[in-house]
């Protein structure tokens, strides 16, 4: 699979995904900071969350400011809807090699495989894109002789494929 084909597949699989009532980046950051949901700061930050078009977030994900207030660690405080809404951004940024080993999906698959229930909300084409992404990155790291990332993504791919068999 080519890089462009993968990118197109990601856009296609997630084109109609909305955050709905899920937990977004800014709300997740408030949860991480133990801010109470009735606190004005929490309410203000939650209102900043994009809820309709995940692709509007790509400039933020691709910017250097992504790691300041909003970062990959926010993933751990999102619910399944939040993870599904933001995953295409994480995948696209990782395809561009800008996550530097901090793809939260990979971390979840490697270090938290006991609770992959958030993946139950993903449809068949979204799961296929995740599988294609893992295959693409594994091949990329193999060709680059990047043993560390190859091992991590390969393990993540194995965990994901095992999850799909269940």
Buried (B, 14 or more C-beta within 10 A) or exposed (E): EEEEEBBEBBBEBBEEBBBEEBBBBBBBBBBEEEBEEEEEEBBEBBEEBBBEEBBEBBEEBBEEEBEEEBBBBBBBBBBBBBBBBBBBBBBBBBBEEBBEEBBBBBBBBBEEBEEBEBBEBBEEEBBBBBBBBBBBBBEBBBEEEBEEBBEBBBBBBBBBEEBEEE
